[in-house]
Amino acid sequence: MKNPPLFLRAVNLINGLFIVFLASIIWVPATIAAEPNTSQIQLIKKMKQGGLVIFMRHASTIKKQIDARPIDLKDCEKQRNLSDQGRKEALLVGQSFAKHSIPVSEVISSPFCRCKDTAELAFNTFNTFKIDNNLFYSIGLPPEERKNKTAALADMLSTIPVSGNRVIISHTSNLKEATGIWPQVEGAVYVFNPSNNHPPEFLGSIKPSDWQSLELFL
């Protein structure tokens, strides 16, 4: 039998390569989980060991709401409150702490409703929960009072917990003024390694959206 003309062999070769190409598309997995930042995995491992201070900015809020001035801390209706998404974020953070056996010895919250609600949704199963007026939203305060509250937060971040981890729930400006770190994402946690009488070491942060992806690698 004679060999087929050269152009027919070329056509057959192209058809064969096209079939292989289609097969490769069909068998590629639909999604591939991206490796998260390795430092976050190590961060959770450190959190499980205890001895750290964890600052959490309150979870997501209803942006159209505005805090009344002067503020009535007992009247949540006149404050910016958690959105439905924020309540879900707070629950997710608490569930993630429990799932990874991250020990919490104390929870300290700003007196604002959005912070108290975040604390109660995320950490109501832990031992100690208290309100501290030193975590009052710092923006708009008189300079001297603002300075004193900043110093108080810096002391909380620097003091080593007696056991477990200390969780502080407050506002973005408070952490910025105490450490220079601006927590722009609501519901994110910022982890510090305290050293009595010295500024704490910043270890890293975890946003609410990070927790579920981290589950794949822990």
N, C-alpha and C positions, 0 to 999 in steps of 0.2 A: 504493500500500500504506500502510495506517495505521501510525503509530508504535506500538510496543508500550506497554502501560501503564507508568506511571512506576515502579511497584514492581518490574516485570520489568527495566527498564533499570538500576535500582539493584542488583538481584541480579547482573546480567551484569557490572556495573562491579566489584563486590566479588569475583566469581570471577576476573576478569582480574587484579586486584591481587594476589590470593592466588597465582596462577600465577607472576607476576613475583617474588613473595616467595620461593616455593619454588625458582625458578631461581637466585635470588641465593644461597640457602643451598648449593645443589649446587655452584656454581662458586667459592665461597670456598676458598682453600687450606687444607689441613688443619692445618698448623702454620706459624707465622711466627717466624723467628729474632729474638729480642730483641737490640737493640744493647747490647753490654756497656759497662761504664764506659770512656769514652774515654781516661781517664788510664792505664788498663792497656795500651791500644794504644801510647800514647806511651812508657810505661814499657819495653815490649819494644824499641821503637826505640832508646831510650837504652842498654838493656842490650847491644844489638848493637854499639854504639860502643865498649864497654869502659870501663875506668877506674872501675868501681863495685864496691861490696862487697855481696854477696848473702848474707843470713842465711837459712838454711832450717831450720825445725824438723823433726826426724826425722819420717818418714812415719807413718801410722796404726799403732797398736800393739794388742796383745791386752790388753784392759783388766783381765782377771781375773788377769793375771800381775803380780807385785810384785817389785821389786828386793830381793834379800837384803841384810841389814845385819849385818856389814860386807860390802861388795860385793867380789866377786872378778871383776875385769874380764876375766879369761880364760875365765870360765865363763858362757857365754851362757844356759845352761839355768836359771840362777838370777837372770835379769834379765827385765825386761819387753821383749818382742821385737816385731818387725814382724808384723802380721797379713798374711793373703793380700792384703787390700785395700791395705795399706801398701806391700807389694812392688810391686803394680801402680802405685801412685801414684809411687813412686820412679822406676820405669821410664818412666812418662809424662813426668815432669819432665825427665829426661835426654833423652828423645826430642824433647821440645819445644825444649830448648836447642839440640840438634843441628839440628833442622829450621829454626829461625830464625837459625842461624849466630851464636848468642850465645857469644862467646869466653870460655873459662875458663882462667886461667893457673895457678891453684892451688886445691886443695880441702883444707880443714882441718876435721877432725872431732873431736868428743868421743870419748873412749875407750870409751864404752858401746856395746854391740853394736848396738842399734837405730839409732844414729847411723852407725856404721861400715858397717852393711848398707845404709843409705840412700845413703851416699856411693858405695859400690861399685856399687850397682844403677844409680844415676843418672849417675855421673860417672867410671866406670872407664876411659873412653876419653880422658880429659883428662890433661894433662902431669904435674902434681904432686899427690900425695895423701899427706897426713900426719896423724898423730894428735897432738893437743895436749892435755895434761892440764889446761891452763888452761880448757878447755871442759867439764870435769867437771861433772856435774849439781850445781847449787849448793845446792839444798835439803838441809838437814841438815848442811852443812859448818860447822866452827867459824867464828865471826864474822870473825876476821882472815884466814883462808884464803879465805873467801867474798869478802871485800873485795878481796883481791889478784887473784882470778880475774875478778872483775867489772871491775877496772881493766885487766886484760890483754885482755879481750874488747872493752872500749871502745877500746883502742889499735888492735886489729885492724880495727875498724869505721872508724876515723878515718884509717888509713894508706892512702895511694893505691897501688894495685897498680902494679908496674913495667909490666905489660902485661895486656891482657884484663881479666877480672873475677876477684875473689877470692870464693870460695864458702866459707861457714862453716856447718857442720852441728852443731847443738847442741840445747839444751833451752829450754823455754818460760821458766823462771824466770831463766835466764842473760840472755836479751835484755831481760827486764823490768827487771832490776837494772841493766843497763848503759845502757839508753836510756829506760826508762819505758814501752816498748811491750810489750804482753802478747800474744804469738802464740798465741792459743787454738786455732787450727786446725792439726792435725798435717799435715805435708807442705807447708805454705804457705811461700812465699819472701817475704822483706822486703828491699827494695832501698834502699841508702844511697849517697849521693854523698859520698865521703870528702874531708876537707880537713885535711892534715897540721897537727897542733897545735891543731885546732879540732874541736868535736863535729860528727859527720857530719849531712848533711841527709837526712831520711827522704823518699823519693820515692813509695813506695807498695808494695802487696803483691799477690800472685797466689796464690789457693788452688788446690789440685790440680784441683778441679772446673771452674775457670775456663779452663784451657788449651784444652780442646776447643772451647768456644764462641768463644774468641778466634781459632781457626783460620779462621773464616768471614770475619774482618775484616782479615786480614793478608796 
